[in-house]
C-alpha cells in the first residue's frame, strides 16, 4: 500500500518538475524570437530612413537589405 502511494507521489512530482522546466524553456524561446524580430524591424527602419534621406543609393540599399534578411 505504501509503495503504491510513493510511486504515485513520485510520478506527480516528476511531472510537475518536467512541466515547469518545459514552460521555462518555452518562455525563454519566445522572448528570444521577439528580441530577434524587434532587432530586425529596427534595422529595416533605419535602412529605410537612410534611403529616404538620400544617404545611400538604391544599389547600396538592396545590398544592405539582403544582408539584413539573412
DAMOUR-V585156 format. One line per field, one symbol per residue. ss: DSSP state (H for helix, E for strand, - for the rest). phi: phi as a letter, one per 40 degrees, with the letter a starting at -180 (. if undefined). psi: psi as a letter, one per 20 degrees, with the letter a starting at -180 (. if undefined). A space follows every 50 residues. Layout:
ss: ???
phi: ???
psi: ???
//
This chain:
ss: -HHHHHHHHHHHHHHHHHHHHHHHHHHHHHHHHHHHHHHHHHHHHHHHHH HHH----HHHHHHHHHHH--
phi: .ccccccccccccccccccccccccccccccccccccccccccccccccc cccgcbccccdccccccccc
psi: ghhggggggghggggggghggggggghgghgggggggghggggggggggg ghijhqrgghghggghhhi.
//
